[in-house]
Amino acid sequence: MRFYRGIAVPRACVDETITAVKTGGLTEQQGWWRMEQFHPGNLDVLLAKFELSRSDTRPEEARSWPAVCACGDLAGAQYYAWWHNQSEKNDTPLVIEFETSKDTVAVDGRDFLYTAVSRGDSEETRVALEAIFGPRILTYAERAWASKDPAAPIAFCDLAIWDPEIIDAHYANRRGIAGRHGTRFTSAFTIRLPVTSDQVQRVWVPELPSFLPRQEFSLDKLPQR
């Protein structure tokens, strides 16, 4: 699977960063890029539980790895590189294009999925979820909505982000999403580190996009139930 990561770095560090990624890939030593990716365990066993809780999907012994965020298309990475990740210090956009195997990939649900499911059942939410993540996502969402545990949406999303069918559907999505904190993307993932130098295809300063894709699904417009 091919992914695109959009970052911003100080102008003086552009050449150094490009060389570092091309020769060393993406590693956990690059601490300002990393986050944590954790796996809850056997999805089928957990999904079969009558009442699923966060203690089931986030136990202390859950496997975890350092990871980075990336998009399934170039447009999303350009947004993060040119707008979301820029600051007065980090003023120059970079895009890193790389390939990785599916077993290192999980959906990054922080900016849309978790919040959307947590807002409860509605026709608007069902339409958005199915369009962005495929029909399989409703298996998890409906279980969350049927639970009396207010933390159930988080627990079921912890499972959904690892479902191979949902990963594939989200990777194929090209309908614009407006998520938390003003984020704009069509797909978002976490990728387990390391990404080796031979997996890196390109690293470059992207041109300023002439437009951003129309955002068909906005988190702010989903009703709270």
ABEGO torsion letter per residue (X at the ends): XBBBBBBBBBAAAAAAAAAAAAAAEBBAABAAABBBBBBAEBAAAAAABABBBAAAABBAABBBBBBBBBBABAAAAAAAAAAAABBAABABBBBBBBBBBAAABBBBAAAAAAAAAAAEBBAAAAAAAAAAAEAAAAAAAAAAAABABAAAAAAAAAAAAABAAAAAAAAABABBBBBBGGBBBABBBBBBOBBBAAABABBBBBBBBABBBBBABBAAABBBX
